[in-house]
Structures are given as structure tokens and as C-alpha cells.
């Protein structure tokens, strides 16, 4: 995967901090936070057409914070995040979406959710059969559709 | 015509195999045919879904405000992921005079050719159908014990089935193509796609478009000797 750097270092720092606020690491489930280096690399490498809105979001975040997010105390950071979500519009929504989509495709995270590291197709899964007798009353009732001539 | 969709979903205790099989797993035509006691003509199909994969679950749930940022994120996500039950009412849209495609009076491409202008609003009949679908889906989700019910009505990204505007019919005053797909006005023009639908139907249209394509091709083949007369 080629790494295309589209954010400056201040923006990357703020992105890492806000990503960790969206999804912090947890010992309970044994997963990293979204500020994890591998996940951050994935975000930067696959920004693509989201780059412009991501930059807008980080500019907005920087204006609200007035300084690098990492330099703010926890309470002030939380206040900035709340304001960011309320006033950030499509740019803030894009940042959040990008963080979530890169986090939830990380192998470690998928394993922790009990998912196999593969798409459902073409191999497929054998699903446990449900209780097909639930459909018996449906089968027993008269058709509710029109017959074609 | 489009397909106005109402999408409702909630979360049940049982796993719904969201990431292990096709999302749409059950169809119901119970409300598909006209029943005037419902207050509208025609109807809708219900598509029942078993949920989505983790990326879509996370993105949709955060946007809906049910998946928080911060320490609670992981616990809530594990309750939602793989437990979604969804119902989509796909409504049979009717042709409305004001819904049309015309040439834009201002917008042109680099060659000066006018851009198409699409005017569309959901009509009264479809709006009542959506309302009925939302009410029934709420009942079904409640009966299944679903919580955190989310309602998207209409879904905002649903304009993907482009249908009608060149309806098929025998009367040139009320239709664009005849009963075998040829334009009433231009004898060597055939329209073979979802444009010739007279209503949108309440199901995904690809199979019907394929059937119409076979039918019109067959009609053309049978009329080759005087196709443009």
C-alpha cells in the first residue's frame, strides 16, 4: 500500500488525538484505540477523495482548540470535541467516518469481535437453520397476490 | 419515478449473522396489492435484513447518535454489531405530472448541450404508503423485542432506481412508446430500459427490465420486415 501524505504534521497529530477520543484503547477487549500507529497509517494511506473534507475538519478542530489538541487538558479536550461534533458539519462527519471505517477493518479489531479475517463471499458460511415452522401459518393462508393471466 | 424507501432497524438480543450472509434475507408482499382501506393505491414490499458488517454498523450508528465516542464505545458497539434487524418498505411510486426530466434552461455541458433537469417530489400516495410502512415496521420490530429503533423515512440516498418518463402504452397521447417498445413519434427509436415502466413497481427493477428487454427484442425480431413502418 503506497503512503500518500496529505496532511501536515500538526494535522496528523490532531487527527491521532481525536481518533483516540472517538475510540480509545481498551484492556477489557484487548484492542488498540483508533490512535494506534497502524490504524493511523491506514487512514493516511487511503484518504483519497476524503482528503479535502478531512483537512477542513482538522482546520476547524484547530480553530476550536486554539492549540494542538494534545496540549489541552482532558476537560478542555472533551469540550472541544463536543463543539466539533455539534458545529463541524459534513467535514466532522467525514473525519469520524474515516476513523471508524479504518478502525473496524483492522485485523486485531475484527478478531476481537469474533470475526474471521475474510469476506463472507465467495467461501460463505454455514448458518444454523432457524425454525422454519414459523412460516407454516403463512404457507397456510390464501395468496395475497394477483395471478398473472 | 423512484422507489421511496422507509428503512427502520433495531437491535435484538439474538445474533443476526450480520456479517455471514446476504443482508436481505426475507421478503414480504403482504402490503403489496391495493387495499383502499389503507388510504392509498398499490403498495410496498418489505425487505427484511439481518444487518450489516462492522464498518457500516459503526458509521451508521455513530451518525444516528446511538454509538458514543469514548470509553463506552466498545461496550455499546458489541451490543449493536451483529444484532441488527432491519425492515425496508420499498414503495411502488406512481407517475406524477410534476415529476419529469426536462432540459435545463441554463446548465450546459462543454459542447453547449443542455443538461438534463430532474424534478421530483414524493407524491401524496407514496407519502401515505411510507407512513403505513413505518407503522407496520415499528410493530414488527416491537414484536421482535428490538430496541434502539432508528427510522430513516425516506432514506436520503435512495434515488438509485430511475424509472418511468417514457411509459409504454397503445395511446400516443398517454404514452411515449407503443406496446412493443417503439417510440410513437420516431419510428426507428426503441426504448428498452426502466423508462417504459408505467409505475415503479415495489421491487428491485433489474429482473423486470431484463424481461422487457427480451420481450422487445423478440418483438423486433418478429417484425424485421416492416419494423419502421
Interface residues (C-beta under 8 A of the other chain):
Chain A: X21 X22 X23 X24 X26 X28 X29 X31 X81 X85 X93 X96 X97 X100 X101 X103 X104 X105 X109 X110 X113 X115 X120 X124 X125 X127 X144 X145 X146
Chain B: X17 X19 X20 X21 X29 X30 X32 X33 X54 X55 X57 X58 X59 X62 X63 X69 X70 X71 X73 X74 X78 X81 X82
